[in-house]
């Protein structure tokens, strides 16, 4: 199977994390993907942020704020192996889902974030 075919099977999922640990979870997940050789099954890991302009001490300061605190986005092929890898990452509470199956985001939802 070539990588383009594999990319078509990857979908975006929302992972619920402990609030304040989004970066740690993303780094931990990236390390686990490398350690278990799942680079072909798990793609990008994003922490939704937005730039906010604040005035501090009379100066404009641009800071990056979490857009959805407690959540990260993961592009992945969903199967038992990848589900367990993500779910067993420290500080991960679980997948955002309807029922027992994680719910992938639609293309429009991904573009919106």
Secondary structure per residue as TSV (DSSP state, phi and psi in degrees):
chain	resnum	aa	ss	phi	psi
A	1	X	-	360.0	130.4
A	2	X	-	-85.2	167.5
A	3	X	H	-66.2	-29.8
A	4	X	H	-65.0	-41.0
A	5	X	H	-63.2	-42.0
A	6	X	H	-63.7	-39.6
A	7	X	H	-62.3	-32.8
A	8	X	H	-67.0	-28.4
A	9	X	H	-82.9	-15.9
A	10	X	-	-78.5	137.8
A	11	X	E	-129.9	163.2
A	12	X	E	-91.3	134.0
A	13	X	E	-127.4	149.8
A	14	X	E	-97.1	128.8
A	15	X	E	-109.2	129.5
A	16	X	E	-88.9	127.7
A	17	X	E	-120.2	168.6
A	18	X	-	-65.4	133.3
A	19	X	T	-61.1	134.2
A	20	X	T	92.4	-7.8
A	21	X	-	-113.5	17.4
A	22	X	H	-57.5	-46.7
A	23	X	H	-66.1	-42.9
A	24	X	H	-60.9	-42.2
A	25	X	H	-64.7	-45.0
A	26	X	H	-60.5	-44.8
A	27	X	H	-65.1	-43.1
A	28	X	H	-63.2	-40.8
A	29	X	H	-66.1	-42.1
A	30	X	H	-60.7	-41.7
A	31	X	H	-63.3	-42.8
A	32	X	H	-66.3	-37.8
A	33	X	H	-60.3	-44.6
A	34	X	H	-64.0	-47.3
A	35	X	H	-62.6	-36.4
A	36	X	T	-95.7	3.2
A	37	X	T	64.0	39.4
A	38	X	-	-106.0	26.5
A	39	X	T	-58.6	-30.3
A	40	X	T	-77.7	-18.0
A	41	X	T	-104.0	-24.2
A	42	X	E	-121.5	121.2
A	43	X	E	-96.3	-120.4
A	44	X	E	-72.6	148.5
A	45	X	E	-126.1	117.6
A	46	X	E	-119.2	142.6
A	47	X	-	-107.8	109.6
A	48	X	-	-64.4	116.6
A	49	X	E	-130.8	163.7
A	50	X	E	-137.7	147.2
A	51	X	E	-84.0	132.2
A	52	X	E	-123.7	132.6
A	53	X	E	-93.9	125.1
A	54	X	E	-124.6	155.4
A	55	X	E	-103.2	116.7
A	56	X	E	-127.6	120.4
A	57	X	T	60.8	33.1
A	58	X	T	79.2	3.8
A	59	X	E	-116.0	146.6
A	60	X	E	-78.2	128.7
A	61	X	E	-127.3	129.5
A	62	X	E	-97.0	121.6
A	63	X	E	-121.2	154.4
A	64	X	E	-97.0	120.4
A	65	X	E	-112.3	147.7
A	66	X	E	-67.2	131.6
A	67	X	S	-80.0	-39.9
A	68	X	S	-130.2	82.2
A	69	X	T	-56.1	136.2
A	70	X	T	88.7	6.7
A	71	X	E	-136.5	145.9
A	72	X	E	-131.7	160.6
A	73	X	E	-108.7	136.5
A	74	X	E	-129.5	129.7
A	75	X	E	-94.0	118.7
A	76	X	E	-158.2	158.7
A	77	X	-	-83.0	126.6
A	78	X	-	-90.4	118.4
A	79	X	S	-149.0	177.8
A	80	X	H	-57.8	-41.7
A	81	X	H	-64.0	-49.0
A	82	X	H	-70.8	-36.2
A	83	X	H	-59.1	-47.8
A	84	X	H	-65.6	-38.8
A	85	X	H	-59.5	-49.0
A	86	X	H	-68.1	-48.7
A	87	X	H	-62.6	-31.1
A	88	X	T	-93.7	9.2
A	89	X	S	-74.7	132.0
A	90	X	T	-54.8	140.0
A	91	X	T	75.2	11.3
A	92	X	E	-94.4	126.4
A	93	X	E	-86.1	-31.1
A	94	X	E	152.5	-173.2
A	95	X	E	-91.8	150.7
A	96	X	-	-79.6	125.2
A	97	X	E	-148.4	166.2
A	98	X	E	-114.0	112.4
A	99	X	T	79.5	-144.4
A	100	X	T	-91.4	-16.8
A	101	X	E	-94.7	132.0
A	102	X	E	-58.4	140.5
A	103	X	-	-98.6	119.1
A	104	X	-	-72.9	152.4
A	105	X	-	-77.6	151.0
A	106	X	-	-80.1	164.6
A	107	X	H	-57.9	-40.9
A	108	X	H	-63.6	-40.4
A	109	X	H	-65.8	-39.8
A	110	X	H	-63.5	-45.2
A	111	X	H	-64.5	-34.2
A	112	X	H	-65.7	-39.7
A	113	X	-	-75.0	360.0
